[in-house]
Amino acid sequence: MYNAPITDHRLPVTDYRIPINRAFSKQSTHYDETDYANDILTDLREQVYAHVSLFMNPGSRILELNAGTGIDALYFAERGHTVLATDISDGMIAQIKKKIRERDHGDRLSCRQLSYDELHQLEGRKFDYVFSNFGGLNCINDLSSVSRHLPSLLTPGAYVTWVIMPPVCLWELGGVLKGHGAKALRRFHRHGTLSHLEGEYFRTYYHTASKVRAALGSHFHLVKSEGLAAISPPPHHGAFPKRNRRLYSFLRSVDKLVRHSIPFNRWADHIVLTFRYVGS
Ligand SMILES: C[S@@+](CC[C@H](N)C(=O)[O-])C[C@H]1O[C@@H](n2cnc3c(N)ncnc32)[C@H](O)[C@@H]1O
């Protein structure tokens, strides 16, 4: 997620999902435009697709969590998979519905407004892949409230790929040297950081790979992890590639060399974690 965090810890006592729905619904109307204009995001999405392609079998049934406007759902549906795209936000769901209306994917692309901690509502359905991209799961602290629903929804041998923001991002930590301490250290707050997006405030939580592993439990084996923008700048520096073309491509090539190894598959702007479900 590329919102501007502030370090005020007050938050009104209410359903945590209400401000999230409001913020992302406001963002939904200009989300695609901003996303496609950001060269870094484009590169990182392609990196995520390359990662997923190692595990996704042809004709997979995909459950997408926090699908946003459906950019990835559409990508997978266009490649012959069947996708149920879910999201909490009215606005994001409206954007997915628009894509479904405008393009003909038969029944390969469908959507449902659903919070990822309410996946029990899908009981009776089976999926081969559960996918969550670009930090949607950073909007919740207790990942087990999501993962506990997965075994009843998955086929044996199914895969789960979650792309989340970890606490350590070297590029952001570099901000300490520039005197931007509060922003640089925002990911380390034990009780989450108050994020400010489109005039709404909600908490963001940064998850380590071990926290994700613990939430999924022993029936899920980690099969691959890699860093997104481990050395290169994160997406909120969207203008960097155009202004510093050579430096950016050098940093991306260093990323490519190191992103599969410790610590760069743990310390990055986002990390991509893929697990195989070994339960029955
Ligand atoms: C940064 S956007 C990422 C969207 C999309 N995955 C992408 O790659 O463009 C985060 C998304 O998480 C969704 N989200 C946040 N909390 C959620 C929840 N509890 N249940 C479902 N979706 C949620 C938001 O509505 C938003 O669409």
The ligand as a Tripos MOL2 file, in Angstrom:
@<TRIPOS>MOLECULE
LIG
   27    29     1     0     0
SMALL
NO_CHARGES

@<TRIPOS>ATOM
      1 C1         -3.5660   -1.3230   -1.6200 C.3       1 LIG1
      2 S1         -5.0880   -1.9910   -2.1060 S.3       1 LIG1
      3 C2         -4.5530   -3.3890   -3.0280 C.3       1 LIG1
      4 C3         -5.5800   -3.7870   -4.0400 C.3       1 LIG1
      5 C4         -5.1710   -4.8840   -5.0130 C.3       1 LIG1
      6 N1         -4.8030   -6.1140   -4.3460 N.3       1 LIG1
      7 C5         -4.0680   -4.4470   -5.9260 C.2       1 LIG1
      8 O1         -3.0280   -5.1200   -5.9850 O.co2     1 LIG1
      9 O2         -4.2420   -3.4360   -6.6250 O.co2     1 LIG1
     10 C6         -5.6800   -2.7280   -0.6020 C.3       1 LIG1
     11 C7         -7.0880   -3.3190   -0.7510 C.3       1 LIG1
     12 O3         -7.3760   -4.0440    0.4630 O.3       1 LIG1
     13 C8         -8.7630   -3.9480    0.6740 C.3       1 LIG1
     14 N2         -9.0520   -4.3350    2.0730 N.ar      1 LIG1
     15 C9         -8.6280   -3.7480    3.2060 C.ar      1 LIG1
     16 N3         -9.1300   -4.3730    4.2830 N.ar      1 LIG1
     17 C10        -9.8810   -5.4000    3.8140 C.ar      1 LIG1
     18 C11       -10.6480   -6.4180    4.4360 C.ar      1 LIG1
     19 N4        -10.7960   -6.4850    5.7720 N.pl3     1 LIG1
     20 N5        -11.2500   -7.3440    3.6650 N.ar      1 LIG1
     21 C12       -11.1460   -7.2820    2.3080 C.ar      1 LIG1
     22 N6        -10.4570   -6.3160    1.6500 N.ar      1 LIG1
     23 C13        -9.8200   -5.3920    2.4020 C.ar      1 LIG1
     24 C14        -9.0580   -2.4940    0.3490 C.3       1 LIG1
     25 O4        -10.4370   -2.2340    0.1480 O.3       1 LIG1
     26 C15        -8.2070   -2.2970   -0.9010 C.3       1 LIG1
     27 O5         -8.9420   -2.5730   -2.0670 O.3       1 LIG1
@<TRIPOS>BOND
     1     1     2 1
     2     2     3 1
     3     2    10 1
     4     3     4 1
     5     4     5 1
     6     5     6 1
     7     5     7 1
     8     7     8 2
     9     7     9 1
    10    10    11 1
    11    11    12 1
    12    11    26 1
    13    12    13 1
    14    13    14 1
    15    13    24 1
    16    14    15 ar
    17    14    23 ar
    18    15    16 ar
    19    16    17 ar
    20    17    18 ar
    21    17    23 ar
    22    18    19 1
    23    18    20 ar
    24    20    21 ar
    25    21    22 ar
    26    22    23 ar
    27    24    25 1
    28    24    26 1
    29    26    27 1
@<TRIPOS>SUBSTRUCTURE
     1 LIG1         1 GROUP 0 **** ****
